[in-house]
Amino acid sequence: MLWLLLIVLLVFGFPMMLLLAALSVSLWLVGAVLGLVWAVLTFLLHDAAVALLVVAALYLGYRMGQKRQAEQRRLS
């Protein structure tokens, strides 16, 4: 009888545990993404000038990286 109970727990309990863990992780990830979106929107709405400076700095860094890669390809 004990073995039967253990088999039933294994057959039904393990998938339920996996389902609960997947649901928990997915809710946590959704919350984290929504938190990041909220933080970005709040930053953009309250500090637009600083946000534009950050975007400009990122763009300049991207362009400098492209130039550097092009030079390295040309030298190789």
DSSP file (Angstrom, degrees, kcal/mol; ACC not computed):
  #  RESIDUE AA STRUCTURE BP1 BP2  ACC     N-H-->O    O-->H-N    N-H-->O    O-->H-N    TCO  KAPPA ALPHA  PHI   PSI    X-CA   Y-CA   Z-CA
    1    1 A M     >        0   0    0      0, 0.0     4,-2.1     0, 0.0     5,-0.2   0.000 360.0 360.0 360.0 -39.0    0.0    0.0    0.0
    2    2 A L  H  >  +     0   0    0      1,-0.2     4,-2.4     2,-0.2     5,-0.2   0.907 360.0  51.6 -64.4 -40.6    2.8    2.4    0.8
    3    3 A W  H  > S+     0   0    0      1,-0.2     4,-2.4     2,-0.2    -1,-0.2   0.888 108.1  52.0 -63.3 -38.6    4.4    1.7   -2.6
    4    4 A L  H  > S+     0   0    0      2,-0.2     4,-2.4     1,-0.2    -1,-0.2   0.910 109.7  49.1 -63.7 -42.2    1.1    2.5   -4.3
    5    5 A L  H  X S+     0   0    0     -4,-2.1     4,-2.5     2,-0.2    -2,-0.2   0.904 111.3  49.7 -63.5 -41.5    0.9    5.8   -2.5
    6    6 A L  H  X S+     0   0    0     -4,-2.4     4,-2.3     2,-0.2    -2,-0.2   0.891 110.9  49.5 -65.5 -38.9    4.5    6.7   -3.4
    7    7 A I  H  X S+     0   0    0     -4,-2.4     4,-2.8     2,-0.2     5,-0.2   0.912 111.3  49.1 -65.8 -41.9    3.8    5.9   -7.1
    8    8 A V  H  X>S+     0   0    0     -4,-2.4     4,-2.6     1,-0.2     5,-0.5   0.914 111.9  48.9 -63.8 -42.1    0.6    8.0   -7.1
    9    9 A L  I  X>S+     0   0    0     -4,-2.5     4,-2.1     1,-0.2     5,-0.7   0.897 113.7  47.0 -63.3 -39.1    2.5   10.9   -5.5
   10   10 A L  I  X5S+     0   0    0     -4,-2.3     4,-0.8     3,-0.2    -2,-0.2   0.914 114.5  45.9 -68.2 -42.3    5.3   10.5   -8.0
   11   11 A V  I  <5S+     0   0    0     -4,-2.8    -2,-0.2    -5,-0.1    -1,-0.2   0.900 131.0  20.0 -69.5 -41.0    2.9   10.3  -11.0
   12   12 A F  I  X5S+     0   0    0     -4,-2.6     4,-1.3    -5,-0.2    -3,-0.2   0.793 123.0  52.9 -99.6 -32.9    0.7   13.2  -10.0
   13   13 A G  I  X<S+     0   0    0     -4,-2.1     4,-2.5    -5,-0.5    -3,-0.2   0.901 104.1  53.4 -73.6 -41.8    2.9   15.2   -7.5
   14   14 A F  H  X<S+     0   0    0     -4,-0.8     4,-2.4    -5,-0.7     5,-0.2   0.938 110.9  44.7 -64.4 -48.1    5.9   15.7   -9.7
   15   15 A P  H  > S+     0   0    0      0, 0.0     4,-2.4     0, 0.0    -1,-0.2   0.885 114.1  51.2 -62.6 -35.2    4.1   17.2  -12.7
   16   16 A M  H  X S+     0   0    0     -4,-1.3     4,-2.5     2,-0.2    -2,-0.2   0.895 109.4  50.3 -66.9 -37.7    2.1   19.4  -10.4
   17   17 A M  H  X S+     0   0    0     -4,-2.5     4,-2.5     2,-0.2    -1,-0.2   0.919 111.5  48.2 -64.6 -42.7    5.3   20.6   -8.7
   18   18 A L  H  X S+     0   0    0     -4,-2.4     4,-2.6     2,-0.2    -2,-0.2   0.901 111.4  50.3 -63.7 -40.1    6.8   21.3  -12.1
   19   19 A L  H  X S+     0   0    0     -4,-2.4     4,-2.4     2,-0.2    -2,-0.2   0.921 111.7  47.4 -63.2 -44.3    3.7   23.2  -13.2
   20   20 A L  H  X S+     0   0    0     -4,-2.5     4,-2.3     2,-0.2    -2,-0.2   0.897 112.9  48.9 -65.0 -40.5    3.7   25.3  -10.0
   21   21 A A  H  X S+     0   0    0     -4,-2.5     4,-2.6     2,-0.2     5,-0.2   0.911 111.8  49.1 -66.0 -41.6    7.4   26.1  -10.4
   22   22 A A  H  X S+     0   0    0     -4,-2.6     4,-2.5     1,-0.2    -2,-0.2   0.910 112.0  48.8 -64.3 -41.4    6.9   27.1  -14.0
   23   23 A L  H  X S+     0   0    0     -4,-2.4     4,-2.3     2,-0.2    -1,-0.2   0.907 112.1  49.3 -63.1 -42.1    4.0   29.3  -13.1
   24   24 A S  H  X S+     0   0    0     -4,-2.3     4,-2.1     2,-0.2    -2,-0.2   0.929 113.1  45.4 -64.1 -46.0    6.0   30.9  -10.3
   25   25 A V  H  X S+     0   0    0     -4,-2.6     4,-2.6     1,-0.2    -2,-0.2   0.902 112.5  51.4 -66.3 -40.1    9.0   31.6  -12.5
   26   26 A S  H  X S+     0   0    0     -4,-2.5     4,-2.4    -5,-0.2    -1,-0.2   0.911 110.5  48.2 -65.6 -40.3    6.9   32.9  -15.3
   27   27 A L  H  X S+     0   0    0     -4,-2.3     4,-2.3     2,-0.2    -1,-0.2   0.899 111.4  51.2 -64.8 -38.7    5.1   35.3  -13.0
   28   28 A W  H  X S+     0   0    0     -4,-2.1     4,-2.3     2,-0.2    -2,-0.2   0.922 111.1  47.7 -63.5 -43.4    8.4   36.5  -11.6
   29   29 A L  H  X S+     0   0    0     -4,-2.6     4,-2.6     2,-0.2     5,-0.2   0.900 110.7  50.9 -65.5 -40.5    9.8   37.1  -15.1
   30   30 A V  H  X S+     0   0    0     -4,-2.4     4,-2.6     1,-0.2    -1,-0.2   0.918 111.5  49.0 -62.0 -42.4    6.7   39.0  -16.1
   31   31 A G  H  X S+     0   0    0     -4,-2.3     4,-2.2     2,-0.2    -2,-0.2   0.895 110.9  49.9 -63.3 -40.0    7.0   41.2  -13.0
   32   32 A A  H  X S+     0   0    0     -4,-2.3     4,-2.2     2,-0.2    -2,-0.2   0.918 112.4  46.8 -65.9 -42.9   10.6   41.8  -13.7
   33   33 A V  H  X S+     0   0    0     -4,-2.6     4,-2.5     2,-0.2    -2,-0.2   0.925 112.9  48.9 -65.6 -44.1   10.0   42.9  -17.3
   34   34 A L  H  X S+     0   0    0     -4,-2.6     4,-2.5     1,-0.2    -1,-0.2   0.881 110.1  52.8 -63.3 -36.4    7.1   45.1  -16.3
   35   35 A G  H  X S+     0   0    0     -4,-2.2     4,-2.3    -5,-0.2    -1,-0.2   0.902 109.8  48.0 -64.0 -41.1    9.3   46.7  -13.6
   36   36 A L  H  X S+     0   0    0     -4,-2.2     4,-2.5     2,-0.2    -2,-0.2   0.912 111.8  49.3 -66.1 -41.6   12.0   47.4  -16.1
   37   37 A V  H  X S+     0   0    0     -4,-2.5     4,-2.7     1,-0.2     5,-0.2   0.927 111.7  49.5 -62.4 -43.9    9.5   48.9  -18.5
   38   38 A W  H  X S+     0   0    0     -4,-2.5     4,-2.5     1,-0.2    -2,-0.2   0.904 111.0  49.7 -61.1 -41.8    8.0   51.1  -15.7
   39   39 A A  H  X S+     0   0    0     -4,-2.3     4,-2.4     2,-0.2    -2,-0.2   0.915 112.2  47.1 -64.8 -42.8   11.5   52.2  -14.7
   40   40 A V  H  X S+     0   0    0     -4,-2.5     4,-2.8     2,-0.2    -2,-0.2   0.935 113.9  47.1 -65.5 -45.6   12.4   53.2  -18.3
   41   41 A L  H  X S+     0   0    0     -4,-2.7     4,-2.5     2,-0.2     5,-0.2   0.910 112.6  49.4 -63.4 -41.1    9.2   55.0  -18.9
   42   42 A T  H  X S+     0   0    0     -4,-2.5     4,-2.0    -5,-0.2     5,-0.3   0.922 112.4  48.4 -62.7 -43.0    9.5   56.9  -15.6
   43   43 A F  H  X S+     0   0    0     -4,-2.4     4,-2.6     1,-0.2     8,-0.2   0.926 113.1  47.4 -62.7 -44.4   13.1   57.9  -16.4
   44   44 A L  H  < S+     0   0    0     -4,-2.8    -2,-0.2     1,-0.2    -1,-0.2   0.886 114.7  45.8 -65.6 -38.1   12.1   59.1  -19.9
   45   45 A L  H  < S+     0   0    0     -4,-2.5     3,-0.3    -5,-0.2    -1,-0.2   0.818 122.2  34.2 -76.6 -29.3    9.1   61.1  -18.6
   46   46 A H  H  < S+     0   0    0     -4,-2.0    -2,-0.2    -5,-0.2    -3,-0.2   0.775 129.3  29.6 -98.2 -28.0   10.9   62.7  -15.7
   47   47 A D     X  +     0   0    0     -4,-2.6     4,-2.4    -5,-0.3    -1,-0.2  -0.502  66.2 153.4-129.3  64.0   14.4   63.2  -17.1
   48   48 A A  H  > S+     0   0    0     -3,-0.3     4,-2.4     1,-0.2     5,-0.2   0.876  73.8  52.6 -63.8 -38.6   14.0   63.6  -20.8
   49   49 A A  H  > S+     0   0    0      2,-0.2     4,-1.9     1,-0.2    -1,-0.2   0.926 112.0  44.9 -64.9 -44.1   17.2   65.6  -21.2
   50   50 A V  H  > S+     0   0    0      1,-0.2     4,-2.4     2,-0.2    -1,-0.2   0.894 111.4  54.2 -66.1 -39.0   19.4   63.1  -19.4
   51   51 A A  H  X S+     0   0    0     -4,-2.4     4,-2.4    -8,-0.2    -2,-0.2   0.905 108.0  49.8 -62.0 -41.0   17.7   60.3  -21.4
   52   52 A L  H  X S+     0   0    0     -4,-2.4     4,-2.5     2,-0.2    -1,-0.2   0.886 109.8  51.0 -65.2 -38.0   18.6   62.0  -24.6
   53   53 A L  H  X S+     0   0    0     -4,-1.9     4,-2.5     2,-0.2    -2,-0.2   0.902 110.2  49.7 -64.4 -40.4   22.2   62.4  -23.5
   54   54 A V  H  X S+     0   0    0     -4,-2.4     4,-2.5     2,-0.2    -2,-0.2   0.928 111.9  47.9 -63.8 -44.7   22.3   58.7  -22.7
   55   55 A V  H  X S+     0   0    0     -4,-2.4     4,-2.4     1,-0.2    -2,-0.2   0.905 112.1  49.9 -63.1 -41.3   20.9   57.7  -26.1
   56   56 A A  H  X S+     0   0    0     -4,-2.5     4,-2.5     2,-0.2    -2,-0.2   0.908 111.1  49.0 -63.8 -41.6   23.4   60.1  -27.8
   57   57 A A  H  X S+     0   0    0     -4,-2.5     4,-2.3     2,-0.2    -2,-0.2   0.907 111.6  49.2 -65.4 -41.0   26.3   58.5  -25.9
   58   58 A L  H  X S+     0   0    0     -4,-2.5     4,-2.2     2,-0.2    -2,-0.2   0.903 111.7  49.3 -63.3 -41.1   25.1   55.0  -26.7
   59   59 A Y  H  X S+     0   0    0     -4,-2.4     4,-2.6     2,-0.2    -2,-0.2   0.919 110.9  49.1 -65.2 -43.8   24.8   56.0  -30.4
   60   60 A L  H  X S+     0   0    0     -4,-2.5     4,-2.5     1,-0.2    -2,-0.2   0.910 111.4  49.7 -63.5 -40.5   28.3   57.5  -30.5
   61   61 A G  H  X S+     0   0    0     -4,-2.3     4,-2.1     2,-0.2    -1,-0.2   0.889 110.4  50.8 -63.7 -38.6   29.7   54.4  -28.8
   62   62 A Y  H  X S+     0   0    0     -4,-2.2     4,-2.1     2,-0.2    -2,-0.2   0.926 111.3  47.3 -63.2 -45.5   28.0   52.2  -31.4
   63   63 A R  H  X S+     0   0    0     -4,-2.6     4,-2.3     1,-0.2    -2,-0.2   0.893 111.4  51.1 -65.2 -39.8   29.3   54.3  -34.3
   64   64 A M  H  X S+     0   0    0     -4,-2.5     4,-2.3     1,-0.2    -1,-0.2   0.895 109.6  50.9 -64.2 -38.9   32.9   54.2  -32.8
   65   65 A G  H  X S+     0   0    0     -4,-2.1     4,-2.3     2,-0.2    -2,-0.2   0.883 108.7  51.2 -65.2 -38.4   32.6   50.4  -32.5
   66   66 A Q  H  X S+     0   0    0     -4,-2.1     4,-2.3     2,-0.2    -2,-0.2   0.922 110.6  48.4 -63.8 -43.5   31.5   50.1  -36.1
   67   67 A K  H  X S+     0   0    0     -4,-2.3     4,-2.4     1,-0.2    -2,-0.2   0.919 111.6  50.1 -61.7 -43.3   34.5   52.2  -37.3
   68   68 A R  H  X S+     0   0    0     -4,-2.3     4,-2.2     1,-0.2    -1,-0.2   0.897 110.8  48.7 -64.3 -40.8   36.9   50.2  -35.2
   69   69 A Q  H  X S+     0   0    0     -4,-2.3     4,-2.3     2,-0.2    -1,-0.2   0.896 110.5  51.5 -65.3 -39.3   35.5   46.9  -36.5
   70   70 A A  H  X S+     0   0    0     -4,-2.3     4,-2.1     1,-0.2    -2,-0.2   0.906 110.5  48.7 -64.3 -40.6   35.8   48.2  -40.1
   71   71 A E  H  X S+     0   0    0     -4,-2.4     4,-2.1     2,-0.2    -2,-0.2   0.900 111.0  49.9 -65.5 -40.5   39.5   49.2  -39.5
   72   72 A Q  H  X S+     0   0    0     -4,-2.2     4,-1.5     1,-0.2    -2,-0.2   0.881 110.9  49.2 -66.6 -37.0   40.3   45.8  -38.0
   73   73 A R  H  < S+     0   0    0     -4,-2.3    -1,-0.2     1,-0.2    -2,-0.2   0.890 111.1  50.5 -66.7 -37.7   38.7   44.0  -41.0
   74   74 A R  H  < S+     0   0    0     -4,-2.1    -2,-0.2     1,-0.2    -1,-0.2   0.877 111.8  47.2 -68.3 -37.1   40.7   46.2  -43.3
   75   75 A L  H  <        0   0    0     -4,-2.1    -1,-0.2     1,-0.2    -2,-0.2   0.771 360.0 360.0 -75.3 -26.2   44.0   45.5  -41.5
   76   76 A S     <        0   0    0     -4,-1.5    -1,-0.2    -5,-0.2    -2,-0.2   0.476 360.0 360.0 -79.0 360.0   43.4   41.7  -41.4
